[in-house]
């Protein structure tokens, strides 16, 4: 095999491998409700939330303080496995007053 051909085949294989692996990882997290929306400039508060796992068929719940005296609750999105008639339940978020969430 010609040296240039082997080099091109090797490069093509490497690019294909990267595309396959990167595509799988995003789907992996989307399916588990762990994917995250990008934040412009990585600005903002990024402390971890408390996560409460619910049985299959129910959205998980996450909560954290999101400001002085404010707490957010959010559920995960759920999509059924039925390819012919997928059911999509959107994520929900609620922000409530919480005196325990005070600036430190």
N, C-alpha and C positions, 0 to 999 in steps of 0.2 A: 504494500500500500504506500502511496506517495506520502512523504513527510507532511506536506501542507494539508492533505486530506485527513490524515490522522489528527492533526492539530485542530482542524475545523470540527471534526466529529467529537473530539474531546471537549471543546468549548461549547458545542451545541448540547452535549449531554449535561455538562455542568449547569448551564442556564436552565435546562428542562428540570433538573433535580431541584434547583432553588425555587422555581415556580411551583412545582408540585408540593414541596414542603411548606412554603409560605401560604398556599391556598388552604391546606389542611388545617394549619394552626388557627387561622381566623374562624373557620367553620367550627372547629373544636370548641372555641370559647363562645361563639354565638349560640351554639346548641345548648350550652350549659348556663346561659344567662350571665356569663362573666365578661362579655365584650364591653368595651367602654368607648364612649364617644371621645373624639380628640378635643383637647382644650388648647385654644390658640395661645401660643407662647408659653404653654405649660404654666399659666398664671392661675392663681387661686389656691384655696386651702385644700390639702389632699390627705388629711388624716384618715385612717381606716374607719369604716362603719362597722357596727355590730350587725352580724348576719344571723338570721333565724331560718333554718332550713325546714321546709314543710314536706309532707309526703308527696310522692309523684302525683301529678294532676293538679297540684296547687302551686301558686307562685311563691317563691321564697320572699322573705321580708328583710330589708336592711334599714337601719336607722342610725342617725348621727346628728350632732349639733351642727347647725349651718349658719349660725350667727348669734349675736347676743340675745338670749332669751327665745331662740327659735330652734325647733327640732324638725327634721325631715324624716318621713317614712316613705320607702319606695318598694314596689314589688317587681319581680322579674317578669319579662315577657314570656309567653308560652305559645308554641306552635305545634299543632297536632302532626302526627306522622302520616296522615291520610293524604297521599299525593293528589288524588282526584278531587277531594273537597277539603282543603286545609282550613283549619280553624285557627285564627290568630287572636289571641287575647293580649291587648296592649299592656305595657307596664303602667302602673299608676304611681303617682307621687302626691304626697300631702305634706304641707308644712303647718305646724301648730306651735302655739306658745308653750314654752317649757322653761320655768324659772330656774331649773337646774343647769341650763345652758347659758352660762355667764362667761364673759371674757375673763381670762386669767391674767 
